[in-house]
Amino acid sequence: MTTSATHRAIEAIWRIESTKIIGGVARMVRDIGLAEELAHDALLTALELWPSTGVPDKPGAWLMTTAKNRALDRLRRAKMIEGKLRELGHDLEAQEALIVPDFVDALDAARADEIGDDLLRLIFTACHPLLSTEARAALTLKLLGGLTTEEIARAFLASETTIAQRIVRAKRTLTAAKVPFEVPRGEALGQRLASVLEVVYLIFNEGYTATSGEDWMRPALCDEALRLGRMLAELAPGEPEAHGLIALMELQASRSAARVDALGKPVLLLAQDRARWDHLLIRRGLTALGRAEALAVSLPQPLGAYTLQASIAACHSRACTGDETDWPRIAALYDALAQVLPSPVVALNRAVAVGMAFGSAAGLQMVDDLRESPSLKNYQWLPSVRGDLLAKLGRIEEARTEFERAAEMAGNARERELLLARARGLGA
């Protein structure tokens, strides 16, 4: 294998294994920044050695053991107290016995559960509420998504310097606050889980409908969020909202191919070709939704916000055509969601459902009640929804004005084109 081919292989392996390696080392050193540094030391060693020695049979195990060796050296140099060394347990014993990277299969198999725990700890630490939402998203994509700083910057249309600073500050904040590398327990678990789910869904939403730029969707971000969500559902199988979130994302992602036309222009839900929806993702989403609902009943506890939103998405997924959509049920689900997650955006979506279920006049009255909401002042979908309802009521000039207002607010070029096209369509 040539040097360049080896480097490509190492890059692919790193994408797959880096999260587990960082999590495993972080459990030892209790510092995400240091763990990432030690994991990268192992990567650099591989880049130096493997072109001449060849890629090991178990490259992930090789990298994990090399990184842990670095961690042990660092701990020894720091003269950690004896209690800390005992905490390392089998890791120390394995290294002292001179277990080499190519012969760690049995050790890795014995620690399969530990690896899962390490990933869960890593997710909860990277998404700590102490960090800003933006910092949590960047750090999560870096550590768990395996994205480079350049890729994260490109995904969120920010400069690479800005993203790098965000990540560095986040790691310093966690270190300075001595945030424990652990899965929280009791009441703290629910609080922290909400933070984790929020970040994963933030990443998905930015991919599903980009807030700015030339493209309406960024599929790579959707894929990363789905991967993180599936991982979280596996690592926290007893948490209903973890399954509710993955159900919501699977069901929404099932429409991706139908959400744009051949020219990349947006296609709204009721105009989509449902034959292009991904029915495998729909089945996965409905299965996850059933699991979330069953867990909520068994605990018992009311359905959470993500599970309710997944139930709404399921109503669309089960309808063979737009005309068959169960809008009264969707309106009822939004009533429940407004109790769990009261917000002007939920109220706006509820107004859409009411307008579809009980007439445009009823929906318009609800939208008009939201026009003074400060948080919707620059939200393009408020005038867009109002324009749609006005058009259905035959108030064409008012509707055109609303669509033009919405287009002025839109930060995404494709959204702007869509809204202007709707305004022009009314003229025709």
ZAMARGU-4260 file (C-alpha; in steps of 0.2 Angstrom, whole numbers, plus 5000, padded with zeros to 4 digits):
<rodrens>
0) 5000/5000/5000 | 5007/5017/4995 | 5009/5031/5008 | 4995/5041/5002 | 4983/5025/5002
5) 4989/5022/5020 | 4985/5040/5025 | 4967/5038/5017 | 4965/5022/5027 | 4970/5030/5043
10) 4958/5045/5040 | 4944/5033/5037 | 4948/5023/5053 | 4950/5039/5063 | 4932/5044/5058
15) 4926/5028/5064 | 4936/5026/5080 | 4940/5043/5086 | 4925/5045/5097 | 4928/5028/5106
20) 4946/5033/5109 | 4943/5050/5116 | 4929/5043/5127 | 4941/5029/5133 | 4955/5041/5137
25) 4944/5054/5145 | 4938/5041/5157 | 4956/5039/5163 | 4961/5057/5163 | 4945/5065/5167
30) 4948/5080/5155 | 4941/5080/5137 | 4954/5093/5131 | 4968/5082/5137 | 4960/5066/5131
35) 4958/5073/5113 | 4976/5079/5113 | 4982/5061/5118 | 4971/5053/5105 | 4978/5064/5092
40) 4996/5059/5098 | 4991/5041/5094 | 4985/5047/5077 | 5001/5055/5073 | 5011/5040/5079
45) 5000/5030/5067 | 5004/5042/5053 | 5022/5040/5056 | 5023/5021/5058 | 5009/5013/5047
50) 5016/5018/5030 | 5031/5008/5034 | 5024/4994/5045 | 5007/4992/5037 | 4990/4995/5045
55) 4987/4983/5060 | 4974/4970/5059 | 4965/4979/5073 | 4968/4997/5070 | 4955/5004/5082
60) 4963/4993/5096 | 4980/4999/5091 | 4975/5017/5092 | 4965/5015/5108 | 4980/5006/5117
65) 4993/5019/5111 | 4982/5033/5117 | 4980/5025/5134 | 4999/5022/5135 | 5001/5041/5132
70) 4988/5044/5146 | 4997/5032/5158 | 5014/5041/5155 | 5006/5058/5158 | 4998/5051/5174
75) 5014/5044/5180 | 5024/5060/5176 | 5011/5069/5186 | 5013/5057/5201 | 4995/5054/5203
80) 4990/5048/5220 | 4989/5029/5223 | 4970/5030/5224 | 4969/5037/5207 | 4980/5023/5200
85) 4969/5010/5208 | 4954/5019/5200 | 4962/5015/5183 | 4961/4996/5188 | 4963/4985/5173
90) 4970/4998/5162 | 4985/4999/5172 | 4987/4980/5174 | 4986/4978/5155 | 4999/4991/5152
95) 5011/4985/5165 | 5009/4967/5158 | 5015/4975/5141 | 5000/4970/5131 | 5003/4977/5114
100) 4990/4984/5102 | 4988/4969/5090 | 4984/4958/5105 | 4970/4967/5114 | 4955/4958/5107
105) 4950/4949/5123 | 4953/4965/5133 | 4942/4975/5121 | 4928/4962/5121 | 4928/4962/5140
110) 4926/4980/5140 | 4912/4982/5128 | 4901/4989/5141 | 4914/5001/5146 | 4916/5008/5129
115) 4897/5011/5129 | 4898/5020/5145 | 4913/5030/5139 | 4903/5037/5124 | 4888/5041/5135
120) 4899/5051/5147 | 4907/5060/5132 | 4890/5065/5125 | 4884/5071/5142 | 4901/5081/5145
125) 4901/5089/5128 | 4883/5094/5130 | 4885/5101/5147 | 4873/5116/5151 | 4887/5126/5157
130) 4892/5129/5139 | 4882/5140/5127 | 4871/5131/5114 | 4883/5135/5100 | 4898/5129/5110
135) 4889/5113/5114 | 4885/5110/5095 | 4903/5113/5089 | 4911/5102/5103 | 4899/5088/5100
140) 4902/5088/5081 | 4921/5089/5084 | 4921/5075/5097 | 4907/5064/5093 | 4904/5068/5075
145) 4922/5067/5070 | 4921/5082/5059 | 4936/5094/5057 | 4935/5112/5063 | 4934/5117/5044
150) 4919/5106/5041 | 4910/5112/5056 | 4914/5130/5051 | 4907/5126/5033 | 4892/5118/5040
155) 4887/5133/5051 | 4893/5146/5039 | 4905/5153/5052 | 4924/5156/5050 | 4936/5142/5055
160) 4944/5154/5068 | 4927/5157/5076 | 4923/5139/5077 | 4941/5134/5084 | 4939/5147/5097
165) 4922/5141/5102 | 4929/5123/5104 | 4945/5129/5114 | 4934/5139/5125 | 4922/5125/5128
170) 4936/5113/5133 | 4944/5126/5145 | 4927/5130/5153 | 4924/5111/5156 | 4942/5109/5163
175) 4941/5125/5174 | 4924/5120/5181 | 4931/5103/5185 | 4915/5095/5176 | 4915/5077/5181
180) 4917/5065/5166 | 4902/5055/5171 | 4884/5051/5167 | 4873/5062/5179 | 4861/5053/5191
185) 4844/5056/5197 | 4836/5073/5194 | 4852/5079/5186 | 4851/5066/5172 | 4834/5073/5166
190) 4841/5090/5166 | 4857/5085/5156 | 4848/5073/5145 | 4837/5088/5139 | 4853/5098/5135
195) 4860/5083/5125 | 4844/5080/5115 | 4843/5099/5112 | 4860/5100/5104 | 4857/5084/5093
200) 4841/5091/5087 | 4849/5108/5084 | 4862/5100/5072 | 4848/5091/5063 | 4837/5106/5061
205) 4852/5116/5054 | 4854/5102/5041 | 4836/5100/5037 | 4832/5118/5034 | 4848/5129/5034
210) 4846/5146/5042 | 4857/5154/5029 | 4867/5151/5013 | 4863/5145/4996 | 4856/5128/4999
215) 4840/5124/5008 | 4847/5108/5016 | 4864/5102/5022 | 4862/5083/5021 | 4879/5080/5030
220) 4873/5088/5046 | 4856/5078/5046 | 4867/5062/5044 | 4878/5067/5059 | 4863/5071/5070
225) 4854/5054/5065 | 4870/5045/5069 | 4872/5054/5086 | 4853/5051/5090 | 4854/5033/5086
230) 4870/5031/5097 | 4861/5040/5111 | 4845/5029/5110 | 4856/5014/5111 | 4866/5020/5126
235) 4851/5027/5135 | 4838/5013/5131 | 4826/5018/5145 | 4824/5036/5141 | 4808/5039/5131
240) 4813/5056/5124 | 4829/5048/5117 | 4818/5037/5107 | 4806/5051/5103 | 4820/5062/5096
245) 4827/5048/5085 | 4809/5044/5079 | 4806/5063/5075 | 4822/5064/5065 | 4820/5047/5056
250) 4802/5053/5050 | 4808/5070/5045 | 4823/5063/5036 | 4812/5051/5026 | 4806/5066/5016
255) 4823/5073/5012 | 4823/5067/4993 | 4806/5075/4990 | 4810/5091/4999 | 4819/5098/4984
260) 4816/5097/4965 | 4829/5094/4951 | 4835/5111/4952 | 4838/5111/4971 | 4822/5122/4974
265) 4812/5119/4990 | 4796/5108/4988 | 4783/5111/5003 | 4776/5096/5012 | 4759/5095/5004
270) 4767/5097/4986 | 4779/5083/4989 | 4779/5067/4979 | 4777/5054/4993 | 4783/5040/4982
275) 4800/5048/4985 | 4799/5047/5004 | 4811/5034/5011 | 4800/5020/5018 | 4814/5012/5027
280) 4817/5028/5038 | 4798/5029/5040 | 4797/5011/5047 | 4812/5015/5058 | 4804/5031/5064
285) 4787/5023/5068 | 4796/5009/5078 | 4806/5021/5088 | 4790/5031/5091 | 4781/5015/5097
290) 4796/5012/5109 | 4795/5030/5116 | 4776/5029/5119 | 4778/5012/5128 | 4792/5018/5139
295) 4782/5033/5144 | 4767/5023/5148 | 4778/5010/5159 | 4786/5024/5169 | 4773/5031/5169
300) 4775/5049/5163 | 4767/5061/5150 | 4773/5061/5132 | 4788/5072/5130 | 4790/5086/5117
305) 4800/5076/5105 | 4788/5061/5106 | 4774/5072/5103 | 4782/5080/5088 | 4786/5063/5081
310) 4768/5058/5083 | 4764/5074/5072 | 4777/5068/5059 | 4769/5051/5060 | 4752/5058/5055
315) 4760/5064/5039 | 4770/5048/5036 | 4755/5037/5037 | 4745/5048/5025 | 4746/5042/5007
320) 4742/5059/5000 | 4741/5076/5007 | 4722/5076/5007 | 4722/5060/5018 | 4731/5069/5032
325) 4722/5068/5049 | 4723/5087/5053 | 4711/5086/5068 | 4723/5074/5076 | 4738/5085/5072
330) 4729/5100/5079 | 4725/5090/5095 | 4744/5084/5096 | 4749/5102/5095 | 4737/5107/5109
335) 4747/5094/5120 | 4763/5100/5113 | 4759/5118/5118 | 4756/5112/5136 | 4773/5103/5137
340) 4783/5116/5126 | 4774/5132/5126 | 4782/5144/5113 | 4776/5156/5099 | 4783/5144/5086
345) 4773/5129/5093 | 4758/5141/5093 | 4761/5146/5075 | 4762/5128/5070 | 4746/5124/5079
350) 4738/5138/5070 | 4743/5130/5053 | 4735/5113/5059 | 4719/5122/5065 | 4718/5131/5048
355) 4719/5115/5039 | 4707/5105/5051 | 4694/5119/5054 | 4695/5132/5041 | 4707/5146/5036
360) 4698/5159/5046 | 4701/5150/5062 | 4719/5148/5058 | 4721/5166/5053 | 4713/5172/5069
365) 4726/5162/5079 | 4740/5169/5068 | 4735/5187/5070 | 4736/5184/5089 | 4754/5180/5087
370) 4759/5196/5076 | 4765/5206/5092 | 4776/5192/5099 | 4793/5199/5100 | 4801/5182/5097
375) 4792/5180/5080 | 4797/5198/5075 | 4810/5192/5062 | 4803/5175/5059 | 4799/5173/5041
380) 4787/5159/5043 | 4774/5170/5052 | 4771/5181/5037 | 4772/5166/5026 | 4759/5156/5036
385) 4748/5172/5036 | 4750/5174/5017 | 4745/5156/5014 | 4729/5158/5025 | 4725/5175/5017
390) 4727/5168/5000 | 4715/5154/5004 | 4702/5166/5010 | 4704/5176/4993 | 4713/5191/5001
395) 4726/5191/4987 | 4734/5208/4989 | 4736/5206/5007 | 4743/5188/5004 | 4756/5195/4992
400) 4762/5208/5004 | 4764/5195/5017 | 4775/5183/5006 | 4786/5198/5001 | 4788/5202/5019
405) 4793/5184/5023 | 4805/5184/5008 | 4814/5200/5015 | 4816/5191/5032 | 4823/5175/5025
410) 4842/5172/5027 | 4842/5157/5016 | 4843/5160/4997 | 4832/5145/4992 | 4818/5150/5005
415) 4819/5168/4998 | 4816/5162/4980 | 4802/5151/4986 | 4793/5165/4995 | 4795/5177/4981
420) 4788/5164/4969 | 4773/5162/4979 | 4770/5181/4979 | 4772/5181/4960 | 4760/5166/4959
425) 4747/5176/4967 | 4749/5189/4954 | 4746/5176/4940
</rodrens>
